[in-house]
């Protein structure tokens, strides 16, 4: 019985997670703060809701900054190739 080989999509998805391990965490944090803010608005605590909405913007901005930072890093160093020694 042969082992099942992973598809190209699975390999690319795994590589993305290795390159951007903090982006999914930032996305979940953004969703969590957003949910908490909406719940506090619903319960009538508008001051806490405003603070949480501001916190959401900060967390969302940090997540976008991580995405841009890793895109710039891997744009300059694609696939971490070794320098060409023949030059």
N, CA, C and O atoms as a GROMACS GRO file, in nm:
protein
  348
    1UNK      N    1   0.083  -0.117   0.000
    1UNK     CA    2   0.000   0.000   0.000
    1UNK      C    3   0.088   0.124   0.000
    1UNK      O    4   0.171   0.142   0.089
    2UNK      N    5   0.070   0.209  -0.099
    2UNK     CA    6   0.150   0.330  -0.109
    2UNK      C    7   0.094   0.443  -0.024
    2UNK      O    8  -0.025   0.450   0.005
    3UNK      N    9   0.184   0.530   0.015
    3UNK     CA   10   0.143   0.646   0.094
    3UNK      C   11   0.074   0.747   0.003
    3UNK      O   12   0.110   0.761  -0.114
    4UNK      N   13  -0.021   0.816   0.055
    4UNK     CA   14  -0.093   0.917  -0.021
    4UNK      C   15  -0.007   1.043  -0.025
    4UNK      O   16   0.034   1.094   0.079
    5UNK      N   17   0.020   1.091  -0.146
    5UNK     CA   18   0.101   1.213  -0.160
    5UNK      C   19   0.011   1.335  -0.148
    5UNK      O   20  -0.101   1.336  -0.200
    6UNK      N   21   0.059   1.439  -0.079
    6UNK     CA   22  -0.023   1.560  -0.066
    6UNK      C   23  -0.033   1.632  -0.200
    6UNK      O   24   0.058   1.626  -0.283
    7UNK      N   25  -0.144   1.699  -0.220
    7UNK     CA   26  -0.164   1.774  -0.343
    7UNK      C   27  -0.085   1.903  -0.339
    7UNK      O   28  -0.035   1.944  -0.234
    8UNK      N   29  -0.073   1.968  -0.453
    8UNK     CA   30   0.000   2.094  -0.463
    8UNK      C   31  -0.066   2.202  -0.377
    8UNK      O   32   0.004   2.282  -0.314
    9UNK      N   33  -0.199   2.204  -0.373
    9UNK     CA   34  -0.269   2.302  -0.290
    9UNK      C   35  -0.236   2.285  -0.143
    9UNK      O   36  -0.217   2.383  -0.071
   10UNK      N   37  -0.228   2.160  -0.097
   10UNK     CA   38  -0.195   2.135   0.043
   10UNK      C   39  -0.052   2.180   0.074
   10UNK      O   40  -0.027   2.238   0.180
   11UNK      N   41   0.040   2.156  -0.017
   11UNK     CA   42   0.178   2.198   0.005
   11UNK      C   43   0.190   2.349   0.009
   11UNK      O   44   0.262   2.404   0.092
   12UNK      N   45   0.121   2.418  -0.082
   12UNK     CA   46   0.127   2.564  -0.083
   12UNK      C   47   0.063   2.622   0.042
   12UNK      O   48   0.113   2.721   0.096
   13UNK      N   49  -0.046   2.564   0.087
   13UNK     CA   50  -0.112   2.612   0.208
   13UNK      C   51  -0.020   2.594   0.329
   13UNK      O   52  -0.012   2.683   0.414
   14UNK      N   53   0.048   2.482   0.337
   14UNK     CA   54   0.141   2.458   0.448
   14UNK      C   55   0.257   2.557   0.443
   14UNK      O   56   0.301   2.605   0.548
   15UNK      N   57   0.306   2.588   0.325
   15UNK     CA   58   0.415   2.683   0.312
   15UNK      C   59   0.371   2.823   0.354
   15UNK      O   60   0.449   2.896   0.415
   16UNK      N   61   0.248   2.861   0.322
   16UNK     CA   62   0.196   2.992   0.363
   16UNK      C   63   0.190   3.002   0.515
   16UNK      O   64   0.225   3.105   0.572
   17UNK      N   65   0.145   2.895   0.580
   17UNK     CA   66   0.138   2.897   0.726
   17UNK      C   67   0.276   2.908   0.787
   17UNK      O   68   0.292   2.972   0.891
   18UNK      N   69   0.375   2.847   0.726
   18UNK     CA   70   0.511   2.857   0.779
   18UNK      C   71   0.565   2.998   0.761
   18UNK      O   72   0.639   3.047   0.846
   19UNK      N   73   0.529   3.064   0.652
   19UNK     CA   74   0.579   3.200   0.627
   19UNK      C   75   0.507   3.303   0.711
   19UNK      O   76   0.570   3.400   0.756
   20UNK      N   77   0.379   3.287   0.735
   20UNK     CA   78   0.298   3.384   0.808
   20UNK      C   79   0.231   3.319   0.928
   20UNK      O   80   0.108   3.309   0.931
   21UNK      N   81   0.307   3.275   1.028
   21UNK     CA   82   0.242   3.206   1.140
   21UNK      C   83   0.159   3.299   1.228
   21UNK      O   84   0.068   3.252   1.297
   22UNK      N   85   0.187   3.430   1.228
   22UNK     CA   86   0.115   3.521   1.317
   22UNK      C   87  -0.010   3.580   1.253
   22UNK      O   88  -0.095   3.635   1.324
   23UNK      N   89  -0.023   3.571   1.122
   23UNK     CA   90  -0.139   3.629   1.054
   23UNK      C   91  -0.269   3.560   1.095
   23UNK      O   92  -0.366   3.630   1.123
   24UNK      N   93  -0.278   3.428   1.099
   24UNK     CA   94  -0.403   3.367   1.145
   24UNK      C   95  -0.436   3.403   1.290
   24UNK      O   96  -0.552   3.420   1.326
   25UNK      N   97  -0.332   3.415   1.374
   25UNK     CA   98  -0.355   3.456   1.513
   25UNK      C   99  -0.413   3.597   1.516
   25UNK      O  100  -0.507   3.624   1.590
   26UNK      N  101  -0.357   3.688   1.436
   26UNK     CA  102  -0.408   3.824   1.428
   26UNK      C  103  -0.551   3.830   1.377
   26UNK      O  104  -0.631   3.910   1.424
   27UNK      N  105  -0.582   3.744   1.281
   27UNK     CA  106  -0.719   3.741   1.227
   27UNK      C  107  -0.818   3.694   1.333
   27UNK      O  108  -0.927   3.750   1.345
   28UNK      N  109  -0.781   3.592   1.410
   28UNK     CA  110  -0.869   3.544   1.517
   28UNK      C  111  -0.882   3.648   1.628
   28UNK      O  112  -0.990   3.665   1.685
   29UNK      N  113  -0.773   3.719   1.658
   29UNK     CA  114  -0.782   3.825   1.759
   29UNK      C  115  -0.873   3.937   1.712
   29UNK      O  116  -0.952   3.990   1.790
   30UNK      N  117  -0.861   3.973   1.585
   30UNK     CA  118  -0.948   4.078   1.530
   30UNK      C  119  -1.094   4.036   1.540
   30UNK      O  120  -1.179   4.115   1.581
   31UNK      N  121  -1.123   3.913   1.502
   31UNK     CA  122  -1.261   3.864   1.509
   31UNK      C  123  -1.311   3.860   1.653
   31UNK      O  124  -1.427   3.891   1.679
   32UNK      N  125  -1.224   3.822   1.746
   32UNK     CA  126  -1.264   3.815   1.886
   32UNK      C  127  -1.295   3.951   1.944
   32UNK      O  128  -1.395   3.968   2.015
   33UNK      N  129  -1.209   4.050   1.915
   33UNK     CA  130  -1.232   4.185   1.967
   33UNK      C  131  -1.357   4.245   1.902
   33UNK      O  132  -1.434   4.314   1.969
   34UNK      N  133  -1.377   4.218   1.773
   34UNK     CA  134  -1.497   4.267   1.706
   34UNK      C  135  -1.623   4.208   1.769
   34UNK      O  136  -1.720   4.279   1.794
   35UNK      N  137  -1.620   4.079   1.794
   35UNK     CA  138  -1.736   4.013   1.855
   35UNK      C  139  -1.763   4.069   1.995
   35UNK      O  140  -1.877   4.098   2.030
   36UNK      N  141  -1.658   4.085   2.074
   36UNK     CA  142  -1.675   4.140   2.209
   36UNK      C  143  -1.731   4.282   2.203
   36UNK      O  144  -1.816   4.319   2.284
   37UNK      N  145  -1.684   4.362   2.107
   37UNK     CA  146  -1.735   4.498   2.092
   37UNK      C  147  -1.881   4.501   2.054
   37UNK      O  148  -1.959   4.581   2.106
   38UNK      N  149  -1.919   4.413   1.962
   38UNK     CA  150  -2.060   4.408   1.921
   38UNK      C  151  -2.150   4.361   2.035
   38UNK      O  152  -2.261   4.412   2.051
   39UNK      N  153  -2.102   4.265   2.113
   39UNK     CA  154  -2.180   4.217   2.227
   39UNK      C  155  -2.196   4.328   2.330
   39UNK      O  156  -2.305   4.344   2.386
   40UNK      N  157  -2.090   4.404   2.355
   40UNK     CA  158  -2.101   4.512   2.454
   40UNK      C  159  -2.195   4.622   2.406
   40UNK      O  160  -2.268   4.680   2.486
   41UNK      N  161  -2.194   4.652   2.275
   41UNK     CA  162  -2.292   4.747   2.222
   41UNK      C  163  -2.434   4.696   2.241
   41UNK      O  164  -2.524   4.770   2.279
   42UNK      N  165  -2.452   4.568   2.215
   42UNK     CA  166  -2.585   4.507   2.226
   42UNK      C  167  -2.636   4.515   2.369
   42UNK      O  168  -2.756   4.533   2.392
   43UNK      N  169  -2.545   4.500   2.465
   43UNK     CA  170  -2.585   4.504   2.606
   43UNK      C  171  -2.600   4.646   2.658
   43UNK      O  172  -2.644   4.665   2.771
   44UNK      N  173  -2.565   4.745   2.577
   44UNK     CA  174  -2.585   4.883   2.616
   44UNK      C  175  -2.463   4.951   2.676
   44UNK      O  176  -2.472   5.065   2.722
   45UNK      N  177  -2.349   4.883   2.678
   45UNK     CA  178  -2.227   4.941   2.732
   45UNK      C  179  -2.149   5.005   2.617
   45UNK      O  180  -2.054   4.947   2.564
   46UNK      N  181  -2.189   5.125   2.580
   46UNK     CA  182  -2.131   5.188   2.461
   46UNK      C  183  -1.988   5.234   2.483
   46UNK      O  184  -1.910   5.237   2.388
   47UNK      N  185  -1.950   5.271   2.606
   47UNK     CA  186  -1.812   5.314   2.630
   47UNK      C  187  -1.715   5.198   2.609
   47UNK      O  188  -1.612   5.215   2.544
   48UNK      N  189  -1.747   5.082   2.663
   48UNK     CA  190  -1.661   4.965   2.642
   48UNK      C  191  -1.662   4.925   2.495
   48UNK      O  192  -1.560   4.886   2.440
   49UNK      N  193  -1.778   4.934   2.433
   49UNK     CA  194  -1.788   4.901   2.290
   49UNK      C  195  -1.698   4.989   2.205
   49UNK      O  196  -1.632   4.941   2.113
   50UNK      N  197  -1.693   5.119   2.236
   50UNK     CA  198  -1.606   5.211   2.162
   50UNK      C  199  -1.460   5.175   2.181
   50UNK      O  200  -1.382   5.177   2.086
   51UNK      N  201  -1.422   5.141   2.304
   51UNK     CA  202  -1.283   5.102   2.331
   51UNK      C  203  -1.247   4.975   2.256
   51UNK      O  204  -1.138   4.964   2.201
   52UNK      N  205  -1.338   4.880   2.253
   52UNK     CA  206  -1.312   4.755   2.182
   52UNK      C  207  -1.306   4.776   2.032
   52UNK      O  208  -1.228   4.710   1.963
   53UNK      N  209  -1.387   4.866   1.979
   53UNK     CA  210  -1.381   4.894   1.835
   53UNK      C  211  -1.248   4.962   1.799
   53UNK      O  212  -1.192   4.936   1.693
   54UNK      N  213  -1.199   5.048   1.888
   54UNK     CA  214  -1.068   5.109   1.864
   54UNK      C  215  -0.957   5.003   1.873
   54UNK      O  216  -0.862   5.004   1.795
   55UNK      N  217  -0.972   4.913   1.968
   55UNK     CA  218  -0.875   4.804   1.982
   55UNK      C  219  -0.878   4.715   1.858
   55UNK      O  220  -0.774   4.665   1.813
   56UNK      N  221  -0.997   4.694   1.802
   56UNK     CA  222  -1.008   4.613   1.681
   56UNK      C  223  -0.930   4.675   1.566
   56UNK      O  224  -0.863   4.606   1.490
   57UNK      N  225  -0.939   4.807   1.554
   57UNK     CA  226  -0.866   4.876   1.448
   57UNK      C  227  -0.716   4.858   1.466
   57UNK      O  228  -0.644   4.838   1.368
   58UNK      N  229  -0.669   4.866   1.590
   58UNK     CA  230  -0.526   4.849   1.617
   58UNK      C  231  -0.481   4.707   1.584
   58UNK      O  232  -0.379   4.688   1.519
   59UNK      N  233  -0.558   4.608   1.629
   59UNK     CA  234  -0.523   4.468   1.604
   59UNK      C  235  -0.530   4.438   1.454
   59UNK      O  236  -0.445   4.367   1.401
   60UNK      N  237  -0.630   4.491   1.386
   60UNK     CA  238  -0.643   4.470   1.243
   60UNK      C  239  -0.527   4.535   1.169
   60UNK      O  240  -0.475   4.477   1.073
   61UNK      N  241  -0.487   4.654   1.211
   61UNK     CA  242  -0.373   4.721   1.150
   61UNK      C  243  -0.244   4.643   1.170
   61UNK      O  244  -0.162   4.634   1.080
   62UNK      N  245  -0.227   4.586   1.290
   62UNK     CA  246  -0.108   4.504   1.316
   62UNK      C  247  -0.106   4.380   1.228
   62UNK      O  248   0.000   4.338   1.180
   63UNK      N  249  -0.222   4.321   1.206
   63UNK     CA  250  -0.230   4.202   1.120
   63UNK      C  251  -0.195   4.238   0.976
   63UNK      O  252  -0.122   4.164   0.910
   64UNK      N  253  -0.246   4.349   0.928
   64UNK     CA  254  -0.213   4.393   0.791
   64UNK      C  255  -0.065   4.426   0.782
   64UNK      O  256  -0.001   4.396   0.681
   65UNK      N  257  -0.008   4.488   0.885
   65UNK     CA  258   0.135   4.519   0.885
   65UNK      C  259   0.219   4.391   0.880
   65UNK      O  260   0.322   4.387   0.812
   66UNK      N  261   0.176   4.287   0.951
   66UNK     CA  262   0.245   4.158   0.944
   66UNK      C  263   0.238   4.099   0.804
   66UNK      O  264   0.336   4.045   0.754
   67UNK      N  265   0.122   4.110   0.742
   67UNK     CA  266   0.106   4.058   0.606
   67UNK      C  267   0.197   4.132   0.509
   67UNK      O  268   0.264   4.069   0.427
   68UNK      N  269   0.199   4.264   0.519
   68UNK     CA  270   0.283   4.344   0.429
   68UNK      C  271   0.430   4.317   0.456
   68UNK      O  272   0.509   4.304   0.364
   69UNK      N  273   0.465   4.308   0.584
   69UNK     CA  274   0.604   4.283   0.620
   69UNK      C  275   0.656   4.151   0.568
   69UNK      O  276   0.767   4.143   0.515
   70UNK      N  277   0.576   4.046   0.580
   70UNK     CA  278   0.621   3.916   0.529
   70UNK      C  279   0.621   3.915   0.377
   70UNK      O  280   0.705   3.849   0.316
   71UNK      N  281   0.528   3.987   0.314
   71UNK     CA  282   0.529   3.994   0.168
   71UNK      C  283   0.654   4.067   0.118
   71UNK      O  284   0.714   4.026   0.020
   72UNK      N  285   0.692   4.174   0.187
   72UNK     CA  286   0.814   4.246   0.148
   72UNK      C  287   0.936   4.158   0.171
   72UNK      O  288   1.024   4.152   0.086
   73UNK      N  289   0.941   4.091   0.286
   73UNK     CA  290   1.056   4.006   0.317
   73UNK      C  291   1.072   3.895   0.214
   73UNK      O  292   1.181   3.873   0.162
   74UNK      N  293   0.963   3.825   0.185
   74UNK     CA  294   0.972   3.715   0.090
   74UNK      C  295   0.979   3.765  -0.054
   74UNK      O  296   1.016   3.689  -0.143
   75UNK      N  297   0.944   3.889  -0.078
   75UNK     CA  298   0.964   3.947  -0.211
   75UNK      C  299   1.112   3.972  -0.236
   75UNK      O  300   1.160   3.959  -0.349
   76UNK      N  301   1.183   4.009  -0.131
   76UNK     CA  302   1.326   4.032  -0.143
   76UNK      C  303   1.404   3.902  -0.134
   76UNK      O  304   1.513   3.891  -0.190
   77UNK      N  305   1.351   3.804  -0.064
   77UNK     CA  306   1.417   3.676  -0.045
   77UNK      C  307   1.323   3.563  -0.085
   77UNK      O  308   1.283   3.484   0.001
   78UNK      N  309   1.286   3.552  -0.214
   78UNK     CA  310   1.186   3.450  -0.251
   78UNK      C  311   1.237   3.309  -0.226
   78UNK      O  312   1.344   3.270  -0.273
   79UNK      N  313   1.159   3.234  -0.152
   79UNK     CA  314   1.183   3.093  -0.121
   79UNK      C  315   1.317   3.069  -0.053
   79UNK      O  316   1.364   2.956  -0.048
   80UNK      N  317   1.378   3.173   0.000
   80UNK     CA  318   1.505   3.162   0.073
   80UNK      C  319   1.611   3.088  -0.008
   80UNK      O  320   1.680   3.000   0.044
   81UNK      N  321   1.624   3.125  -0.134
   81UNK     CA  322   1.724   3.061  -0.220
   81UNK      C  323   1.863   3.103  -0.176
   81UNK      O  324   1.883   3.214  -0.129
   82UNK      N  325   1.958   3.012  -0.193
   82UNK     CA  326   2.097   3.044  -0.164
   82UNK      C  327   2.151   3.130  -0.277
   82UNK      O  328   2.110   3.112  -0.392
   83UNK      N  329   2.242   3.222  -0.248
   83UNK     CA  330   2.297   3.306  -0.355
   83UNK      C  331   2.371   3.221  -0.457
   83UNK      O  332   2.430   3.118  -0.425
   84UNK      N  333   2.367   3.267  -0.580
   84UNK     CA  334   2.432   3.197  -0.690
   84UNK      C  335   2.583   3.211  -0.676
   84UNK      O  336   2.634   3.323  -0.680
   85UNK      N  337   2.654   3.101  -0.660
   85UNK     CA  338   2.799   3.104  -0.638
   85UNK      C  339   2.879   3.109  -0.768
   85UNK      O  340   3.001   3.119  -0.765
   86UNK      N  341   2.810   3.102  -0.882
   86UNK     CA  342   2.881   3.100  -1.009
   86UNK      C  343   2.916   3.241  -1.058
   86UNK      O  344   2.990   3.256  -1.155
   87UNK      N  345   2.865   3.343  -0.994
   87UNK     CA  346   2.888   3.480  -1.040
   87UNK      C  347   3.015   3.534  -0.985
   87UNK      O  348   3.051   3.648  -1.014
   0.00000   0.00000   0.00000
